[in-house]
Amino acid sequence: MPPSMVRYFLITVVAIGAVWLFAGKSVNCAAGVANCSVDARVMPAVLSTIALIALLAIGVVVSTLTPPAAQRRTTLIVTVALVIAAVVAGGVVFFAAGSVLWPIWA
């Protein structure tokens, strides 16, 4: 397996781990949030996991089909896309149930 594929796989595994870690964390919710529980994060976590795996598959296919002359640029683009998707997916799951970082009005 080429090093770029290993990098893609590791980024995706860490991202999925973070998504499920955020999905199972204790919840500090803002006042007035009706659906505030760990269960409210399950569906966003499942959808984020599916999206990350799909993006991994697309990245592997694109990298495989790219000619060797453009391989470095493609590898960089796919890596950046996976990292951005990982941050977005983690953020979506973290804030899905109305969780706040600093519950100043809870």
Phi and psi restraints in degrees (range 20) as a CNS / XPLOR table:
assign (resid 1 and name C) (resid 2 and name N)
       (resid 2 and name CA) (resid 2 and name C) 1.0 -64.7 20.0 2
assign (resid 2 and name N) (resid 2 and name CA)
       (resid 2 and name C) (resid 3 and name N) 1.0 154.1 20.0 2
assign (resid 2 and name C) (resid 3 and name N)
       (resid 3 and name CA) (resid 3 and name C) 1.0 -58.3 20.0 2
assign (resid 3 and name N) (resid 3 and name CA)
       (resid 3 and name C) (resid 4 and name N) 1.0 -33.2 20.0 2
assign (resid 3 and name C) (resid 4 and name N)
       (resid 4 and name CA) (resid 4 and name C) 1.0 -66.3 20.0 2
assign (resid 4 and name N) (resid 4 and name CA)
       (resid 4 and name C) (resid 5 and name N) 1.0 -37.1 20.0 2
assign (resid 4 and name C) (resid 5 and name N)
       (resid 5 and name CA) (resid 5 and name C) 1.0 -66.8 20.0 2
assign (resid 5 and name N) (resid 5 and name CA)
       (resid 5 and name C) (resid 6 and name N) 1.0 -38.5 20.0 2
assign (resid 5 and name C) (resid 6 and name N)
       (resid 6 and name CA) (resid 6 and name C) 1.0 -63.6 20.0 2
assign (resid 6 and name N) (resid 6 and name CA)
       (resid 6 and name C) (resid 7 and name N) 1.0 -41.7 20.0 2
assign (resid 6 and name C) (resid 7 and name N)
       (resid 7 and name CA) (resid 7 and name C) 1.0 -61.4 20.0 2
assign (resid 7 and name N) (resid 7 and name CA)
       (resid 7 and name C) (resid 8 and name N) 1.0 -45.2 20.0 2
assign (resid 7 and name C) (resid 8 and name N)
       (resid 8 and name CA) (resid 8 and name C) 1.0 -60.1 20.0 2
assign (resid 8 and name N) (resid 8 and name CA)
       (resid 8 and name C) (resid 9 and name N) 1.0 -44.8 20.0 2
assign (resid 8 and name C) (resid 9 and name N)
       (resid 9 and name CA) (resid 9 and name C) 1.0 -63.8 20.0 2
assign (resid 9 and name N) (resid 9 and name CA)
       (resid 9 and name C) (resid 10 and name N) 1.0 -43.8 20.0 2
assign (resid 9 and name C) (resid 10 and name N)
       (resid 10 and name CA) (resid 10 and name C) 1.0 -65.7 20.0 2
assign (resid 10 and name N) (resid 10 and name CA)
       (resid 10 and name C) (resid 11 and name N) 1.0 -41.3 20.0 2
assign (resid 10 and name C) (resid 11 and name N)
       (resid 11 and name CA) (resid 11 and name C) 1.0 -60.4 20.0 2
assign (resid 11 and name N) (resid 11 and name CA)
       (resid 11 and name C) (resid 12 and name N) 1.0 -43.6 20.0 2
assign (resid 11 and name C) (resid 12 and name N)
       (resid 12 and name CA) (resid 12 and name C) 1.0 -66.9 20.0 2
assign (resid 12 and name N) (resid 12 and name CA)
       (resid 12 and name C) (resid 13 and name N) 1.0 -41.5 20.0 2
assign (resid 12 and name C) (resid 13 and name N)
       (resid 13 and name CA) (resid 13 and name C) 1.0 -63.8 20.0 2
assign (resid 13 and name N) (resid 13 and name CA)
       (resid 13 and name C) (resid 14 and name N) 1.0 -43.9 20.0 2
assign (resid 13 and name C) (resid 14 and name N)
       (resid 14 and name CA) (resid 14 and name C) 1.0 -64.8 20.0 2
assign (resid 14 and name N) (resid 14 and name CA)
       (resid 14 and name C) (resid 15 and name N) 1.0 -40.8 20.0 2
assign (resid 14 and name C) (resid 15 and name N)
       (resid 15 and name CA) (resid 15 and name C) 1.0 -63.9 20.0 2
assign (resid 15 and name N) (resid 15 and name CA)
       (resid 15 and name C) (resid 16 and name N) 1.0 -44.1 20.0 2
assign (resid 15 and name C) (resid 16 and name N)
       (resid 16 and name CA) (resid 16 and name C) 1.0 -65.4 20.0 2
assign (resid 16 and name N) (resid 16 and name CA)
       (resid 16 and name C) (resid 17 and name N) 1.0 -39.3 20.0 2
assign (resid 16 and name C) (resid 17 and name N)
       (resid 17 and name CA) (resid 17 and name C) 1.0 -60.9 20.0 2
assign (resid 17 and name N) (resid 17 and name CA)
       (resid 17 and name C) (resid 18 and name N) 1.0 -42.7 20.0 2
assign (resid 17 and name C) (resid 18 and name N)
       (resid 18 and name CA) (resid 18 and name C) 1.0 -65.7 20.0 2
assign (resid 18 and name N) (resid 18 and name CA)
       (resid 18 and name C) (resid 19 and name N) 1.0 -40.7 20.0 2
assign (resid 18 and name C) (resid 19 and name N)
       (resid 19 and name CA) (resid 19 and name C) 1.0 -58.9 20.0 2
assign (resid 19 and name N) (resid 19 and name CA)
       (resid 19 and name C) (resid 20 and name N) 1.0 -47.6 20.0 2
assign (resid 19 and name C) (resid 20 and name N)
       (resid 20 and name CA) (resid 20 and name C) 1.0 -74.6 20.0 2
assign (resid 20 and name N) (resid 20 and name CA)
       (resid 20 and name C) (resid 21 and name N) 1.0 -26.3 20.0 2
assign (resid 20 and name C) (resid 21 and name N)
       (resid 21 and name CA) (resid 21 and name C) 1.0 -66.1 20.0 2
assign (resid 21 and name N) (resid 21 and name CA)
       (resid 21 and name C) (resid 22 and name N) 1.0 -44.8 20.0 2
assign (resid 21 and name C) (resid 22 and name N)
       (resid 22 and name CA) (resid 22 and name C) 1.0 -65.7 20.0 2
assign (resid 22 and name N) (resid 22 and name CA)
       (resid 22 and name C) (resid 23 and name N) 1.0 -34.6 20.0 2
assign (resid 22 and name C) (resid 23 and name N)
       (resid 23 and name CA) (resid 23 and name C) 1.0 -66.8 20.0 2
assign (resid 23 and name N) (resid 23 and name CA)
       (resid 23 and name C) (resid 24 and name N) 1.0 -28.3 20.0 2
assign (resid 23 and name C) (resid 24 and name N)
       (resid 24 and name CA) (resid 24 and name C) 1.0 -103.7 20.0 2
assign (resid 24 and name N) (resid 24 and name CA)
       (resid 24 and name C) (resid 25 and name N) 1.0 4.9 20.0 2
assign (resid 24 and name C) (resid 25 and name N)
       (resid 25 and name CA) (resid 25 and name C) 1.0 -74.2 20.0 2
assign (resid 25 and name N) (resid 25 and name CA)
       (resid 25 and name C) (resid 26 and name N) 1.0 162.8 20.0 2
assign (resid 25 and name C) (resid 26 and name N)
       (resid 26 and name CA) (resid 26 and name C) 1.0 -67.6 20.0 2
assign (resid 26 and name N) (resid 26 and name CA)
       (resid 26 and name C) (resid 27 and name N) 1.0 151.5 20.0 2
assign (resid 26 and name C) (resid 27 and name N)
       (resid 27 and name CA) (resid 27 and name C) 1.0 -106.9 20.0 2
assign (resid 27 and name N) (resid 27 and name CA)
       (resid 27 and name C) (resid 28 and name N) 1.0 125.3 20.0 2
assign (resid 27 and name C) (resid 28 and name N)
       (resid 28 and name CA) (resid 28 and name C) 1.0 -114.6 20.0 2
assign (resid 28 and name N) (resid 28 and name CA)
       (resid 28 and name C) (resid 29 and name N) 1.0 108.9 20.0 2
assign (resid 28 and name C) (resid 29 and name N)
       (resid 29 and name CA) (resid 29 and name C) 1.0 -107.3 20.0 2
assign (resid 29 and name N) (resid 29 and name CA)
       (resid 29 and name C) (resid 30 and name N) 1.0 153.4 20.0 2
assign (resid 29 and name C) (resid 30 and name N)
       (resid 30 and name CA) (resid 30 and name C) 1.0 -71.8 20.0 2
assign (resid 30 and name N) (resid 30 and name CA)
       (resid 30 and name C) (resid 31 and name N) 1.0 154.2 20.0 2
assign (resid 30 and name C) (resid 31 and name N)
       (resid 31 and name CA) (resid 31 and name C) 1.0 -63.7 20.0 2
assign (resid 31 and name N) (resid 31 and name CA)
       (resid 31 and name C) (resid 32 and name N) 1.0 140.0 20.0 2
assign (resid 31 and name C) (resid 32 and name N)
       (resid 32 and name CA) (resid 32 and name C) 1.0 87.4 20.0 2
assign (resid 32 and name N) (resid 32 and name CA)
       (resid 32 and name C) (resid 33 and name N) 1.0 6.4 20.0 2
assign (resid 32 and name C) (resid 33 and name N)
       (resid 33 and name CA) (resid 33 and name C) 1.0 -87.2 20.0 2
assign (resid 33 and name N) (resid 33 and name CA)
       (resid 33 and name C) (resid 34 and name N) 1.0 115.3 20.0 2
assign (resid 33 and name C) (resid 34 and name N)
       (resid 34 and name CA) (resid 34 and name C) 1.0 -71.4 20.0 2
assign (resid 34 and name N) (resid 34 and name CA)
       (resid 34 and name C) (resid 35 and name N) 1.0 -45.4 20.0 2
assign (resid 34 and name C) (resid 35 and name N)
       (resid 35 and name CA) (resid 35 and name C) 1.0 -103.0 20.0 2
assign (resid 35 and name N) (resid 35 and name CA)
       (resid 35 and name C) (resid 36 and name N) 1.0 77.6 20.0 2
assign (resid 35 and name C) (resid 36 and name N)
       (resid 36 and name CA) (resid 36 and name C) 1.0 -119.7 20.0 2
assign (resid 36 and name N) (resid 36 and name CA)
       (resid 36 and name C) (resid 37 and name N) 1.0 93.9 20.0 2
assign (resid 36 and name C) (resid 37 and name N)
       (resid 37 and name CA) (resid 37 and name C) 1.0 -160.2 20.0 2
assign (resid 37 and name N) (resid 37 and name CA)
       (resid 37 and name C) (resid 38 and name N) 1.0 169.9 20.0 2
assign (resid 37 and name C) (resid 38 and name N)
       (resid 38 and name CA) (resid 38 and name C) 1.0 -64.7 20.0 2
assign (resid 38 and name N) (resid 38 and name CA)
       (resid 38 and name C) (resid 39 and name N) 1.0 -33.6 20.0 2
assign (resid 38 and name C) (resid 39 and name N)
       (resid 39 and name CA) (resid 39 and name C) 1.0 -62.9 20.0 2
assign (resid 39 and name N) (resid 39 and name CA)
       (resid 39 and name C) (resid 40 and name N) 1.0 -26.9 20.0 2
assign (resid 39 and name C) (resid 40 and name N)
       (resid 40 and name CA) (resid 40 and name C) 1.0 -71.0 20.0 2
assign (resid 40 and name N) (resid 40 and name CA)
       (resid 40 and name C) (resid 41 and name N) 1.0 -11.4 20.0 2
assign (resid 40 and name C) (resid 41 and name N)
       (resid 41 and name CA) (resid 41 and name C) 1.0 -99.3 20.0 2
assign (resid 41 and name N) (resid 41 and name CA)
       (resid 41 and name C) (resid 42 and name N) 1.0 -5.9 20.0 2
assign (resid 41 and name C) (resid 42 and name N)
       (resid 42 and name CA) (resid 42 and name C) 1.0 -67.0 20.0 2
assign (resid 42 and name N) (resid 42 and name CA)
       (resid 42 and name C) (resid 43 and name N) 1.0 -48.7 20.0 2
assign (resid 42 and name C) (resid 43 and name N)
       (resid 43 and name CA) (resid 43 and name C) 1.0 -64.8 20.0 2
assign (resid 43 and name N) (resid 43 and name CA)
       (resid 43 and name C) (resid 44 and name N) 1.0 -44.5 20.0 2
assign (resid 43 and name C) (resid 44 and name N)
       (resid 44 and name CA) (resid 44 and name C) 1.0 -60.9 20.0 2
assign (resid 44 and name N) (resid 44 and name CA)
       (resid 44 and name C) (resid 45 and name N) 1.0 -33.6 20.0 2
assign (resid 44 and name C) (resid 45 and name N)
       (resid 45 and name CA) (resid 45 and name C) 1.0 -68.0 20.0 2
assign (resid 45 and name N) (resid 45 and name CA)
       (resid 45 and name C) (resid 46 and name N) 1.0 -41.1 20.0 2
assign (resid 45 and name C) (resid 46 and name N)
       (resid 46 and name CA) (resid 46 and name C) 1.0 -64.0 20.0 2
assign (resid 46 and name N) (resid 46 and name CA)
       (resid 46 and name C) (resid 47 and name N) 1.0 -46.2 20.0 2
assign (resid 46 and name C) (resid 47 and name N)
       (resid 47 and name CA) (resid 47 and name C) 1.0 -64.9 20.0 2
assign (resid 47 and name N) (resid 47 and name CA)
       (resid 47 and name C) (resid 48 and name N) 1.0 -38.4 20.0 2
assign (resid 47 and name C) (resid 48 and name N)
       (resid 48 and name CA) (resid 48 and name C) 1.0 -65.6 20.0 2
assign (resid 48 and name N) (resid 48 and name CA)
       (resid 48 and name C) (resid 49 and name N) 1.0 -38.9 20.0 2
assign (resid 48 and name C) (resid 49 and name N)
       (resid 49 and name CA) (resid 49 and name C) 1.0 -63.7 20.0 2
assign (resid 49 and name N) (resid 49 and name CA)
       (resid 49 and name C) (resid 50 and name N) 1.0 -44.0 20.0 2
assign (resid 49 and name C) (resid 50 and name N)
       (resid 50 and name CA) (resid 50 and name C) 1.0 -62.3 20.0 2
assign (resid 50 and name N) (resid 50 and name CA)
       (resid 50 and name C) (resid 51 and name N) 1.0 -43.4 20.0 2
assign (resid 50 and name C) (resid 51 and name N)
       (resid 51 and name CA) (resid 51 and name C) 1.0 -63.9 20.0 2
assign (resid 51 and name N) (resid 51 and name CA)
       (resid 51 and name C) (resid 52 and name N) 1.0 -40.7 20.0 2
assign (resid 51 and name C) (resid 52 and name N)
       (resid 52 and name CA) (resid 52 and name C) 1.0 -66.7 20.0 2
assign (resid 52 and name N) (resid 52 and name CA)
       (resid 52 and name C) (resid 53 and name N) 1.0 -39.9 20.0 2
assign (resid 52 and name C) (resid 53 and name N)
       (resid 53 and name CA) (resid 53 and name C) 1.0 -67.8 20.0 2
assign (resid 53 and name N) (resid 53 and name CA)
       (resid 53 and name C) (resid 54 and name N) 1.0 -39.5 20.0 2
assign (resid 53 and name C) (resid 54 and name N)
       (resid 54 and name CA) (resid 54 and name C) 1.0 -63.9 20.0 2
assign (resid 54 and name N) (resid 54 and name CA)
       (resid 54 and name C) (resid 55 and name N) 1.0 -42.3 20.0 2
assign (resid 54 and name C) (resid 55 and name N)
       (resid 55 and name CA) (resid 55 and name C) 1.0 -65.1 20.0 2
assign (resid 55 and name N) (resid 55 and name CA)
       (resid 55 and name C) (resid 56 and name N) 1.0 -36.6 20.0 2
assign (resid 55 and name C) (resid 56 and name N)
       (resid 56 and name CA) (resid 56 and name C) 1.0 -61.6 20.0 2
assign (resid 56 and name N) (resid 56 and name CA)
       (resid 56 and name C) (resid 57 and name N) 1.0 -46.2 20.0 2
assign (resid 56 and name C) (resid 57 and name N)
       (resid 57 and name CA) (resid 57 and name C) 1.0 -62.4 20.0 2
assign (resid 57 and name N) (resid 57 and name CA)
       (resid 57 and name C) (resid 58 and name N) 1.0 -43.0 20.0 2
assign (resid 57 and name C) (resid 58 and name N)
       (resid 58 and name CA) (resid 58 and name C) 1.0 -63.5 20.0 2
assign (resid 58 and name N) (resid 58 and name CA)
       (resid 58 and name C) (resid 59 and name N) 1.0 -42.7 20.0 2
assign (resid 58 and name C) (resid 59 and name N)
       (resid 59 and name CA) (resid 59 and name C) 1.0 -62.2 20.0 2
assign (resid 59 and name N) (resid 59 and name CA)
       (resid 59 and name C) (resid 60 and name N) 1.0 -40.2 20.0 2
assign (resid 59 and name C) (resid 60 and name N)
       (resid 60 and name CA) (resid 60 and name C) 1.0 -65.6 20.0 2
assign (resid 60 and name N) (resid 60 and name CA)
       (resid 60 and name C) (resid 61 and name N) 1.0 -44.0 20.0 2
assign (resid 60 and name C) (resid 61 and name N)
       (resid 61 and name CA) (resid 61 and name C) 1.0 -64.2 20.0 2
assign (resid 61 and name N) (resid 61 and name CA)
       (resid 61 and name C) (resid 62 and name N) 1.0 -45.5 20.0 2
assign (resid 61 and name C) (resid 62 and name N)
       (resid 62 and name CA) (resid 62 and name C) 1.0 -62.8 20.0 2
assign (resid 62 and name N) (resid 62 and name CA)
       (resid 62 and name C) (resid 63 and name N) 1.0 -43.2 20.0 2
assign (resid 62 and name C) (resid 63 and name N)
       (resid 63 and name CA) (resid 63 and name C) 1.0 -65.9 20.0 2
assign (resid 63 and name N) (resid 63 and name CA)
       (resid 63 and name C) (resid 64 and name N) 1.0 -35.1 20.0 2
assign (resid 63 and name C) (resid 64 and name N)
       (resid 64 and name CA) (resid 64 and name C) 1.0 -70.3 20.0 2
assign (resid 64 and name N) (resid 64 and name CA)
       (resid 64 and name C) (resid 65 and name N) 1.0 -38.1 20.0 2
assign (resid 64 and name C) (resid 65 and name N)
       (resid 65 and name CA) (resid 65 and name C) 1.0 -85.3 20.0 2
assign (resid 65 and name N) (resid 65 and name CA)
       (resid 65 and name C) (resid 66 and name N) 1.0 -7.8 20.0 2
assign (resid 65 and name C) (resid 66 and name N)
       (resid 66 and name CA) (resid 66 and name C) 1.0 -77.0 20.0 2
assign (resid 66 and name N) (resid 66 and name CA)
       (resid 66 and name C) (resid 67 and name N) 1.0 135.2 20.0 2
assign (resid 66 and name C) (resid 67 and name N)
       (resid 67 and name CA) (resid 67 and name C) 1.0 -64.6 20.0 2
assign (resid 67 and name N) (resid 67 and name CA)
       (resid 67 and name C) (resid 68 and name N) 1.0 152.3 20.0 2
assign (resid 67 and name C) (resid 68 and name N)
       (resid 68 and name CA) (resid 68 and name C) 1.0 -56.0 20.0 2
assign (resid 68 and name N) (resid 68 and name CA)
       (resid 68 and name C) (resid 69 and name N) 1.0 -29.8 20.0 2
assign (resid 68 and name C) (resid 69 and name N)
       (resid 69 and name CA) (resid 69 and name C) 1.0 -65.4 20.0 2
assign (resid 69 and name N) (resid 69 and name CA)
       (resid 69 and name C) (resid 70 and name N) 1.0 -30.0 20.0 2
assign (resid 69 and name C) (resid 70 and name N)
       (resid 70 and name CA) (resid 70 and name C) 1.0 -107.2 20.0 2
assign (resid 70 and name N) (resid 70 and name CA)
       (resid 70 and name C) (resid 71 and name N) 1.0 12.8 20.0 2
assign (resid 70 and name C) (resid 71 and name N)
       (resid 71 and name CA) (resid 71 and name C) 1.0 -64.0 20.0 2
assign (resid 71 and name N) (resid 71 and name CA)
       (resid 71 and name C) (resid 72 and name N) 1.0 -40.8 20.0 2
assign (resid 71 and name C) (resid 72 and name N)
       (resid 72 and name CA) (resid 72 and name C) 1.0 -64.1 20.0 2
assign (resid 72 and name N) (resid 72 and name CA)
       (resid 72 and name C) (resid 73 and name N) 1.0 -44.6 20.0 2
assign (resid 72 and name C) (resid 73 and name N)
       (resid 73 and name CA) (resid 73 and name C) 1.0 -65.3 20.0 2
assign (resid 73 and name N) (resid 73 and name CA)
       (resid 73 and name C) (resid 74 and name N) 1.0 -42.7 20.0 2
assign (resid 73 and name C) (resid 74 and name N)
       (resid 74 and name CA) (resid 74 and name C) 1.0 -63.0 20.0 2
assign (resid 74 and name N) (resid 74 and name CA)
       (resid 74 and name C) (resid 75 and name N) 1.0 -42.5 20.0 2
assign (resid 74 and name C) (resid 75 and name N)
       (resid 75 and name CA) (resid 75 and name C) 1.0 -60.6 20.0 2
assign (resid 75 and name N) (resid 75 and name CA)
       (resid 75 and name C) (resid 76 and name N) 1.0 -42.8 20.0 2
assign (resid 75 and name C) (resid 76 and name N)
       (resid 76 and name CA) (resid 76 and name C) 1.0 -64.8 20.0 2
assign (resid 76 and name N) (resid 76 and name CA)
       (resid 76 and name C) (resid 77 and name N) 1.0 -44.3 20.0 2
assign (resid 76 and name C) (resid 77 and name N)
       (resid 77 and name CA) (resid 77 and name C) 1.0 -62.5 20.0 2
assign (resid 77 and name N) (resid 77 and name CA)
       (resid 77 and name C) (resid 78 and name N) 1.0 -45.9 20.0 2
assign (resid 77 and name C) (resid 78 and name N)
       (resid 78 and name CA) (resid 78 and name C) 1.0 -65.7 20.0 2
assign (resid 78 and name N) (resid 78 and name CA)
       (resid 78 and name C) (resid 79 and name N) 1.0 -40.6 20.0 2
assign (resid 78 and name C) (resid 79 and name N)
       (resid 79 and name CA) (resid 79 and name C) 1.0 -62.5 20.0 2
assign (resid 79 and name N) (resid 79 and name CA)
       (resid 79 and name C) (resid 80 and name N) 1.0 -45.9 20.0 2
assign (resid 79 and name C) (resid 80 and name N)
       (resid 80 and name CA) (resid 80 and name C) 1.0 -63.9 20.0 2
assign (resid 80 and name N) (resid 80 and name CA)
       (resid 80 and name C) (resid 81 and name N) 1.0 -42.0 20.0 2
assign (resid 80 and name C) (resid 81 and name N)
       (resid 81 and name CA) (resid 81 and name C) 1.0 -61.7 20.0 2
assign (resid 81 and name N) (resid 81 and name CA)
       (resid 81 and name C) (resid 82 and name N) 1.0 -41.5 20.0 2
assign (resid 81 and name C) (resid 82 and name N)
       (resid 82 and name CA) (resid 82 and name C) 1.0 -66.3 20.0 2
assign (resid 82 and name N) (resid 82 and name CA)
       (resid 82 and name C) (resid 83 and name N) 1.0 -40.5 20.0 2
assign (resid 82 and name C) (resid 83 and name N)
       (resid 83 and name CA) (resid 83 and name C) 1.0 -65.9 20.0 2
assign (resid 83 and name N) (resid 83 and name CA)
       (resid 83 and name C) (resid 84 and name N) 1.0 -43.9 20.0 2
assign (resid 83 and name C) (resid 84 and name N)
       (resid 84 and name CA) (resid 84 and name C) 1.0 -62.7 20.0 2
assign (resid 84 and name N) (resid 84 and name CA)
       (resid 84 and name C) (resid 85 and name N) 1.0 -43.8 20.0 2
assign (resid 84 and name C) (resid 85 and name N)
       (resid 85 and name CA) (resid 85 and name C) 1.0 -62.8 20.0 2
assign (resid 85 and name N) (resid 85 and name CA)
       (resid 85 and name C) (resid 86 and name N) 1.0 -37.0 20.0 2
assign (resid 85 and name C) (resid 86 and name N)
       (resid 86 and name CA) (resid 86 and name C) 1.0 -64.5 20.0 2
assign (resid 86 and name N) (resid 86 and name CA)
       (resid 86 and name C) (resid 87 and name N) 1.0 -44.2 20.0 2
assign (resid 86 and name C) (resid 87 and name N)
       (resid 87 and name CA) (resid 87 and name C) 1.0 -65.6 20.0 2
assign (resid 87 and name N) (resid 87 and name CA)
       (resid 87 and name C) (resid 88 and name N) 1.0 -43.6 20.0 2
assign (resid 87 and name C) (resid 88 and name N)
       (resid 88 and name CA) (resid 88 and name C) 1.0 -64.2 20.0 2
assign (resid 88 and name N) (resid 88 and name CA)
       (resid 88 and name C) (resid 89 and name N) 1.0 -45.3 20.0 2
assign (resid 88 and name C) (resid 89 and name N)
       (resid 89 and name CA) (resid 89 and name C) 1.0 -62.4 20.0 2
assign (resid 89 and name N) (resid 89 and name CA)
       (resid 89 and name C) (resid 90 and name N) 1.0 -43.0 20.0 2
assign (resid 89 and name C) (resid 90 and name N)
       (resid 90 and name CA) (resid 90 and name C) 1.0 -63.1 20.0 2
assign (resid 90 and name N) (resid 90 and name CA)
       (resid 90 and name C) (resid 91 and name N) 1.0 -41.6 20.0 2
assign (resid 90 and name C) (resid 91 and name N)
       (resid 91 and name CA) (resid 91 and name C) 1.0 -65.4 20.0 2
assign (resid 91 and name N) (resid 91 and name CA)
       (resid 91 and name C) (resid 92 and name N) 1.0 -41.0 20.0 2
assign (resid 91 and name C) (resid 92 and name N)
       (resid 92 and name CA) (resid 92 and name C) 1.0 -61.3 20.0 2
assign (resid 92 and name N) (resid 92 and name CA)
       (resid 92 and name C) (resid 93 and name N) 1.0 -45.4 20.0 2
assign (resid 92 and name C) (resid 93 and name N)
       (resid 93 and name CA) (resid 93 and name C) 1.0 -69.4 20.0 2
assign (resid 93 and name N) (resid 93 and name CA)
       (resid 93 and name C) (resid 94 and name N) 1.0 -38.4 20.0 2
assign (resid 93 and name C) (resid 94 and name N)
       (resid 94 and name CA) (resid 94 and name C) 1.0 -62.8 20.0 2
assign (resid 94 and name N) (resid 94 and name CA)
       (resid 94 and name C) (resid 95 and name N) 1.0 -41.9 20.0 2
assign (resid 94 and name C) (resid 95 and name N)
       (resid 95 and name CA) (resid 95 and name C) 1.0 -96.7 20.0 2
assign (resid 95 and name N) (resid 95 and name CA)
       (resid 95 and name C) (resid 96 and name N) 1.0 6.0 20.0 2
assign (resid 95 and name C) (resid 96 and name N)
       (resid 96 and name CA) (resid 96 and name C) 1.0 -62.8 20.0 2
assign (resid 96 and name N) (resid 96 and name CA)
       (resid 96 and name C) (resid 97 and name N) 1.0 -37.1 20.0 2
assign (resid 96 and name C) (resid 97 and name N)
       (resid 97 and name CA) (resid 97 and name C) 1.0 -97.4 20.0 2
assign (resid 97 and name N) (resid 97 and name CA)
       (resid 97 and name C) (resid 98 and name N) 1.0 17.6 20.0 2
assign (resid 97 and name C) (resid 98 and name N)
       (resid 98 and name CA) (resid 98 and name C) 1.0 82.1 20.0 2
assign (resid 98 and name N) (resid 98 and name CA)
       (resid 98 and name C) (resid 99 and name N) 1.0 18.6 20.0 2
assign (resid 98 and name C) (resid 99 and name N)
       (resid 99 and name CA) (resid 99 and name C) 1.0 -68.6 20.0 2
assign (resid 99 and name N) (resid 99 and name CA)
       (resid 99 and name C) (resid 100 and name N) 1.0 148.9 20.0 2
assign (resid 99 and name C) (resid 100 and name N)
       (resid 100 and name CA) (resid 100 and name C) 1.0 -127.5 20.0 2
assign (resid 100 and name N) (resid 100 and name CA)
       (resid 100 and name C) (resid 101 and name N) 1.0 150.0 20.0 2
assign (resid 100 and name C) (resid 101 and name N)
       (resid 101 and name CA) (resid 101 and name C) 1.0 -70.1 20.0 2
assign (resid 101 and name N) (resid 101 and name CA)
       (resid 101 and name C) (resid 102 and name N) 1.0 -45.0 20.0 2
assign (resid 101 and name C) (resid 102 and name N)
       (resid 102 and name CA) (resid 102 and name C) 1.0 -123.1 20.0 2
assign (resid 102 and name N) (resid 102 and name CA)
       (resid 102 and name C) (resid 103 and name N) 1.0 99.3 20.0 2
assign (resid 102 and name C) (resid 103 and name N)
       (resid 103 and name CA) (resid 103 and name C) 1.0 -75.4 20.0 2
assign (resid 103 and name N) (resid 103 and name CA)
       (resid 103 and name C) (resid 104 and name N) 1.0 69.7 20.0 2
assign (resid 103 and name C) (resid 104 and name N)
       (resid 104 and name CA) (resid 104 and name C) 1.0 -74.1 20.0 2
assign (resid 104 and name N) (resid 104 and name CA)
       (resid 104 and name C) (resid 105 and name N) 1.0 -21.3 20.0 2
assign (resid 104 and name C) (resid 105 and name N)
       (resid 105 and name CA) (resid 105 and name C) 1.0 -117.0 20.0 2
assign (resid 105 and name N) (resid 105 and name CA)
       (resid 105 and name C) (resid 106 and name N) 1.0 21.1 20.0 2
